[in-house]
């Protein structure tokens, strides 16, 4: 996995992995052990599974949005590269230049 410079995205990636593992364990236990359809525990299990699915979907949306804004195009053929969005490709460089101030005419 690639290290993230944005701590919020890194947190969501960790939560996504953790919540997927919890959901898998919960569903595996539900089918391995079995539950009575009308039991109180069954309602709690369904609520916990729904909550985990909601958290997973939220983290996936945040990560997908971040990746859409920051990832470089993966295709290397001329058609893919020409159709890709390059507006954020050098976002870090542009940000550093803004902090440093305007460039002097003598610099290339």
C-alpha positions as CSV (number, residue, x, y, z in Angstrom):
1,X,0.0,0.0,0.0
2,X,1.2,3.5,-0.8
3,X,1.9,5.8,2.1
4,X,-0.5,8.8,2.2
5,X,0.6,12.3,3.0
6,X,-2.9,13.2,4.0
7,X,-3.6,11.8,7.5
8,X,-7.4,11.8,6.9
9,X,-7.0,9.5,3.9
10,X,-4.6,7.2,5.8
11,X,-7.0,7.0,8.6
12,X,-9.9,6.0,6.2
13,X,-7.7,3.3,4.6
14,X,-7.0,1.8,8.0
15,X,-10.6,2.0,9.0
16,X,-11.7,0.4,5.8
17,X,-9.4,-2.5,6.3
18,X,-10.4,-2.9,9.9
19,X,-14.2,-2.6,9.2
20,X,-14.0,-5.1,6.3
21,X,-12.3,-7.6,8.6
22,X,-14.9,-7.1,11.3
23,X,-17.8,-7.5,8.9
24,X,-16.2,-10.7,7.4
25,X,-15.8,-12.1,10.9
26,X,-19.3,-11.2,11.9
27,X,-20.9,-12.7,8.8
28,X,-18.7,-15.8,9.1
29,X,-19.7,-16.4,12.7
30,X,-23.3,-15.8,11.8
31,X,-23.3,-18.6,9.2
32,X,-20.9,-20.9,11.1
33,X,-22.6,-20.8,14.5
34,X,-26.1,-20.0,13.2
35,X,-28.8,-17.9,14.7
36,X,-32.5,-18.3,15.5
37,X,-34.4,-15.9,13.2
38,X,-36.4,-14.3,16.0
39,X,-33.6,-14.0,18.6
40,X,-32.7,-10.6,20.1
41,X,-29.1,-11.3,19.2
42,X,-30.0,-11.6,15.5
43,X,-31.3,-8.0,15.5
44,X,-28.1,-6.8,17.2
45,X,-26.0,-8.7,14.6
46,X,-27.9,-7.2,11.7
47,X,-27.6,-3.7,13.2
48,X,-23.9,-4.1,13.7
49,X,-23.5,-5.4,10.1
50,X,-25.5,-2.5,8.7
51,X,-23.4,0.0,10.7
52,X,-20.1,-1.6,9.5
53,X,-21.4,-1.5,5.8
54,X,-22.3,2.2,6.3
55,X,-18.8,2.9,7.6
56,X,-17.1,0.9,4.8
57,X,-19.1,2.8,2.2
58,X,-18.2,6.2,3.7
59,X,-14.5,5.4,3.8
60,X,-14.7,4.1,0.2
61,X,-16.3,7.3,-1.0
62,X,-13.7,9.5,0.8
63,X,-10.8,7.4,-0.6
64,X,-12.3,7.3,-4.1
65,X,-12.8,11.0,-4.2
66,X,-9.2,11.6,-3.0
67,X,-7.8,9.1,-5.6
68,X,-9.8,10.8,-8.4
69,X,-8.3,14.2,-7.5
70,X,-4.7,13.1,-7.0
71,X,-3.9,10.0,-9.0
72,X,-1.9,10.1,-12.2
73,X,-3.3,8.3,-15.3
74,X,-2.2,4.7,-15.3
75,X,-2.3,4.2,-19.1
76,X,0.9,4.8,-21.0
77,X,-0.4,4.8,-24.5
78,X,-0.8,8.2,-26.3
79,X,-4.6,8.0,-26.4
80,X,-4.9,7.3,-22.6
81,X,-2.4,10.1,-21.8
82,X,-4.1,12.6,-24.0
83,X,-7.6,11.9,-22.6
84,X,-6.5,12.0,-18.9
85,X,-6.9,14.9,-16.5
86,X,-3.6,16.6,-15.9
87,X,-4.9,19.5,-13.9
88,X,-3.7,18.1,-10.5
89,X,-0.7,16.2,-11.8
90,X,1.8,18.6,-10.4
91,X,-0.3,20.0,-7.5
92,X,2.5,19.7,-5.0
93,X,4.9,21.6,-7.2
94,X,2.4,24.4,-7.8
95,X,1.7,24.6,-4.1
96,X,5.4,24.9,-3.3
97,X,5.8,27.7,-5.9
98,X,2.9,29.6,-4.5
99,X,4.5,29.5,-1.0
100,X,7.8,30.6,-2.4
101,X,6.2,33.6,-4.2
102,X,6.3,34.7,-7.8
103,X,9.2,33.6,-9.9
104,X,11.7,36.1,-11.1
105,X,11.9,36.7,-14.9
106,X,15.5,35.4,-15.0
107,X,14.6,31.9,-13.7
108,X,13.5,29.3,-16.2
